[in-house]
């Protein structure tokens, strides 16, 4: 209930912000309510934002590179496929799929290391 009321006032919520008190009067934080260790929560949040950052970079690739990565790694809700399956689907050779994949990953690594 406290979260809903305070949501109007601020856009960010810390896992360590007090959200109420227990029966003994001790403060309860969001971390306490989630019931998972702080490391696991922090890691999940970090992974979420890293994934979003990566997907934004993938959207900037050219159409063919983006399609190969989407199909290869199951991005944007697609199924993971082998290079051979992608080659058949796109009507190109498996080795060309491999080259496109490597080039796209190299671009992503460069983009991620710069920003």
N, C-alpha and C positions, 0 to 999 in steps of 0.2 A: 504494500500500500504506500509506504514511504517513497519507494522508487517512482511510482506513478505521479505522486504529488510533486516530487522534486524534478521530474523530467521536464516539466514546463519551464523551470528556472535555469537549467543548465543542460548542455548537450553532451557532456562527458560524465561518466560515472566511474569512480575508482573502485577497484575490488576491495580496498581497505577502508572506504568510507563507511561510517556507522549508518545502519539502516533501521535500527530499533534497539530494544533491550529484551533480555530474556527474563524469566521469572524471578531470578535473583537480582536483577537490576544491572547485569553486565551488558556492555554494548555488544551488538551483533553486527558483523560486517557481511558484505556480500560473499566474501570468501568463505565465511563460516556456513552460510546457507547453502552454497554450492556443494559443500561436503567433499571437496577434492583438495589435494595438497597444492600449495601455492605454485610450485614448480610446474605442475601439470596444467594448471589454468593459464599461467603466463605463457607456457609453450604453445598451448592451443590458440591463444589470442595472437601471439607472434606469427604462428603458421598461417592463420587466417589472413592477416595483413600482407604477409609475404606472397601468399597465393594470389591475392587481389592485385598486388603490384606486378607480379609475373604475367597474369592474364591481360592486364592493360598493355604491357609490352608486346605480348603475342598479337594483340589486335592491330599493332602498328606494322607488322610484317606484311610482305606482299601476299596476294591472295593464295598463290600456290604453296608458299612456305607455311602460311597459317593453316591451310587445309591439311597438309602433311602432318603437322604437329598435332592438330586436333584429332585426326584419325589415329595417329601413332600412340598418343598418350591419353586418349579419351577425354580431351578437354571440351568444355562447353556442353557436357551431357552426351557426347558421342561415345561409342564403344572403342576400346583399345583394339588396334589391329596390327598385324605383322606388316613388314615392308612389302612382302609379296602380295598380300591382300590389297594394300594401298596401290601398288603398281597396277594390279588388275583393274581396280576401281577407276584410277585416273588414266589408264591406257598408256602408261610409260613403263620403262624398265625398272627392276628392283634396285639396280645400282644407281639410277637417277634419283629414285626416292631417297636412298641413303645420302647422296650428295646434297639434296635439298634439305634433308633433316639436319645434317651436319652444319650446313651454311646458316640455317635458321637458328640453331642452338648457339652458334658462334656469335651471331648478331645479338641474341638475347643476353648472352654473357657480357658482351661489350656494353650494351645498354644498361644492364643492372650494375655493372661495376662503375660506370660513370655517374649514375644517379643514385 
